[in-house]
């Protein structure tokens, strides 16, 4: 072999050796320098868009007020004396796992006070533990904040940012701008956690690529002061403007919608004197300021029901201007409750109408609750909305 050929092979060998060591450095050394010995891991994303099942159903599990603290070290509140010494956040985790296994939802909606700030030593760690069962299940999920989430080591913006990057989460900090004009609009929306999730028709149906169901999530705030008096937060005008614009864009589709937020609006107090399904066991804790949420929802026409948290001992549904307002009922064991009154969760089921050849639009929306007892007892099943035409 010619001497020049040996030189070429030697240079090639040295080049390959250099590339190998470079890749080894990037794969092992560089991630450790950046992340304290942790390798980079990409978020596991939910399969989108959300869509109805082949049987024409879409099921949502609502989890209200987990009030998660620090796991096994966090004691339960308002349980029977015989339960207290072996009761902790672990009971909340176990209940969530049981609900996922029993109901097999398509989507899980967390409606605030997911963690209890004063008891959470590290907000990120508490969030990971609180949402752990739904992440383990691989189900798509989304959350809004309550009035207690930010009382630990993260601001509301930081909390929603962290929640949005968790595995299988489809939460958003605020609406994703779809145009240059929308960038300014999104930047001026109050709060953190205002977004819309679209649900498409069943695979193989005529509406498989169309939005047939909408889920609106809103940040109802935490605390505020009105005329020098401390009160709860409320949904602001900028959020309502965004909500109206979203609804207007879907009017042609005639897609019914649901809304999810934490703090009830003042009109929910009127339900004390109206027919309802479920129990009222405490006063409605809401803002002293009425920002016009009910009027907005009424004018939009697509929102058929609103799902709330905040008041743990209320689990009722009541109707205002043709819109149902439903409490989830207290879910978490570190949140206040009532000894002997089981923690509970709400389930929402939407059903498609059967057409001549395939499923069409949403025909019916139902709800019920399950208790965290031995049998996960199902109670208070009712129809919230049914298409008339």
N, C-alpha and C positions, 0 to 999 in steps of 0.2 A: 504494500500500500504506500502511496506517495506521502512524503512528510506533510504536505499541505492538507491532505485528507485527515491526518491525525490531529492537526491543529483545529480543524472544523469540528471534529467529534469532541475534542476536549472542551472547546468553547460551548458546544451544545450541552454537554454534561454539566458544566459549571452553571449555565443559564437555568437548566431544569432544577439543579440543586438550590439555586437562589429562589426560584419560584416556590419550591416546596417549603423552604424555611419561611418565606413571606406568608404563605397561606397558613402555615402552622401558627405563626405569630398572630395573624388576624383572627384566627379561629379560637385560640386559647388565651393568648396574653392580652390582646386589645379589649375584649369584652370585660375581662377582670379589672383592667385599669379604669374602665368607664363605670362599671356597675358593681364594684365591690365583690368580685368573684362570682357574679351571676351572669350567665349567658343571656343574650338578647332573645326574647320570646315574643313572637307576633301574636296579637289578639286573635282569639278564635271568634270568628264572626257568625252571626245568625244568618240563616238562609233567608234571603229577601227576594221578592216582597212576601210579606205574610199573606197567606191565602186560606180560603175555606177548604175543609177536608173533602174527600170524594163523596162522603155521605151528606154534604151540604151543610155542615155545622162548623162553627168557630167558637171555641170556648176560652174564656178569660178567667183567671183566678186573681181576685183582688186581695191584696195583703195590706191591711191598714195598721199603722202604729206598732211596729215590732219593738221599738224602744230598746234596741240591742245595746248592751254595755260591753262587758269584758268576759263573755262566755261563762264558764263554770263558776267564776268568782263573783258573778253578779246575781244577787238574790232576787227571788220573785216578790211581787207585791200583791196584796189582796187575794191570797189563796187561803184555803182551809189550814188551820194549825197543823194538822197531820201531814200536810203536803209541804210545808215551808222548808224544812231542813234538807230536803232532797230536790228542791226546785230552783232552777237557775235559767239563764239564757239558753241552756241546752234544751229545755222544754220547748222554747220557741222554735229552735232548729228542728227538733223532732216533729213538731206540729206541721211545719212547712214541708218537710219530707213526706209526711203522711198524706197531706193534701195533694201534693204533686202525684204521688203514686195512686191515690184513690180516684182523682178526677181526671188525670191525664190532660191537663189544659194545653191549648195551643200557644198560649201567651200568658205571662204573669205581669200584673200591674201593681207596683208598690206606691201607695198614696201618702207617703210622708211620715215623718218621725220614724224613719227607718232605724236610726241609732239615737240613743239618748245622750246628747252631748255631755252633760255633767257627770255621767258615769263612764264615758268612753275615754280611756287614757290616751288612745291613739285612734283618730277618726278613720284613717285608712285601714288599719287592722280590724276595727269594728265593722266597717263596711264589707270587707272580704268575708268575715265570719257570718254577718247577717244575710248576705246574698248567696252564701256558699251553696245551699241546697239547690237553688235554681241554676247556678252556674254548673254544678255537677251534673244536673239533668240534661244540659245542653239546650234547654228551651229558650226561645227569645223572650226578653223581658225589658221592662222600662220602669223608670221611677221618677217621682217628683219629690221635692223636699217639704218637710213640715216646719214647725216653728222651733223644734229642738235639735235638728240635725247639726246645725252650725255652732253649737255651744261647746265644741271641743277644740280640736287642733287645726280645723280647716274652715275657710270662709265658704259661703254658699256657692260662689263661682268655682272654687277649688273642689268642692264636693261634687258638683255636677260634672266637672271635667273628669274627675276620677271615675265616677259612675259610668260616664260615656265610653271610657276605654276599657271597662271590664269585659271579660269574656261573655259573648252572646247578648250583651246589652245593646239595645237600639235606642237608648236615651240620647237626647241631644242637649247641649248647653243652651242653645237657642236656635231658632229656625236657620237651616242652611240656606244661604242666599243663592237663588237660582239665576240671578241676573245682576249686572252692575248696579242697577237701581235698588235692588233688594238688599245690597250690602249696607247701605245707609239705614234702610228700614229695620233690618235685623239688629243693627248696632244701637238702635234707640228703643228697643223693647225692654221694659222693666223686668227685673228678676232674672232668674237662671233656671231653665227647665220649661220653656214654652216651645212646644213642637207638635207636629201632626204625624201620625202613623197611618199609612194606607193599608187596607186589606183587600186583596184581589179575590175574584171569584174562584170557584173550584177548578182544578186542572182538568183540561179537556172540555170545559163548558164554553159557551159563547162569550162569557165575560171573564175568561181566565186571565186576560191581560188588562182588565179594567178595574178601577177602584169601585167597590160596591159597599164599603163600610169604612168609616173614618173614626180614628181615636185621637181626641185632642187632649194634650197634657198642658197644664198651666201652673205656674208658680204663684201660690196665694200669699207668699211672704211669711214673715215671722211676727215681729212686733213693730208697732208704730205709735206715734203720739198725735192725737187729734185734739185741738184746743187745749193743750196742756195736760190732757188725760191719756194715760197709757192704755193702749188697746191692741188688738190683734191686727195683722196685716190684711191686705185685700188685693184683688186683681185690678191692676191699673188700666187707665184708658188706652195706653199704648198697646197693651196686651189684647184688649178688646178690639182695637182697630185691626190688629193682625188676625185675630180670630174671625172677624167679619170678612176680611179679604180672602182668607182660606175657604170659608164656607161659600162665598160667592163663586169662587173658582170651581166648586164641585156641584153647583146647582143643576147643571145640565145632566149630571149622572143620577140624580135623585137618590144619592147614597145616604142612608141614615148614619148618625154619628153618636158617639158617647164622649163625655168629658170627664177628666180625672183631675182633681186637685184636693188639697188637704183641708183648708179652713172653710167651714160652711159660710154661705152668704146670709145676710140678716133675715131674708124672707123665710128661711127654713124654720124660724121661730113660729111662723104661722101654722106650721103643721101640727103643733100641739093641739090645735082645735079642729083638725080635719081628719078624715078617715086615713088610715095608714096601715101598713103591714110591718109588724115588728114592734120593738119596745122603745119608749122614751124613758130614760132613767136619770137624766141629768139635763140641766139647762144647756141650750145651744150656745156655745162659746164662739162668737164671731166678732168682726170689727164693728165699731160704732159708726163707721163711715160706709155708706152704701154707694158703690161705684157704678151700679147699673148693670150688673152681670145678668140678672134675670131678664131684663128688658132686651139686652143684646141677644141672649139665647133664644128668646121668643121671636125676635125679628128675623133671626137666621133661619129657623124652621127645621134644620136638619138634626139638631141635638135632641135625642129622645130621652136620655137619662144622664144624670151626673152622679159620680161616685166619690164619696168624701171619706175623710178620717176625722182625727182630732178629738171628738167626743167619744171616748172608748165605751161608755155604757149605753150609748144609743146605737141601735142596729136596724132602725126602721127605714122604710121607703114611703115617701109621700109625694103627692103630685101638686105642682105649681105651674099654672098656665100650660097645662098639657105636657110638662116635662117632669119626669120622676127624679127626685133627689134621694139617694140611697147612701146610708152609712155602711161602712164595711164591718163595723164592730171591732172592738179591741182584739188584736191578734197576739201581741207579745206579752210575755209573762213579767217583764220588768216594767211595763206600763201599768198605770193604775187600772183597777177593774172592780170587781165585786166578788168577794169570797162566795163560792158555791155557784157562781154564774160563769159558765164555761167560756173560755176564749173561743173566738169564732172567725171564720173567713167567709167571704162572699164569692159566689161563682156567677158568671154571666154567660149565657148561651145565645148566640145568634144563629138563626136557621134560614137557609135559602128557600126560595119558592121553586117548586119542581115545574119546569116548562114541558112543552111537548117532546122536546128532544134532549134537553139538558137543564141543569140548574140555571136559574136566572138571578134576580136581585134578592136582597134580604126581605123575608116575609115576616119574621117574628123575632122578638128579643125577650128572653126570659131570665129570671134570676132566682137564686136560692142561697141559703147559708148552710154551713156545716159546723158543728160544734166539736171541740177537741175533747170528746169523751171516748169511751171504749169503742163505740161503733161509728164514730164520725157522723153522728145523727144529722140527717138532712131536715131542715125546717124552712117554713115561710116561702115555699115556691110560688112564684107569681109571674104573669105575663106583663111586661112593661110596655110593649108596643107591638102592634100588628098592622101590617099594611092593609088598607081598606079597599083598594082598587085592584 
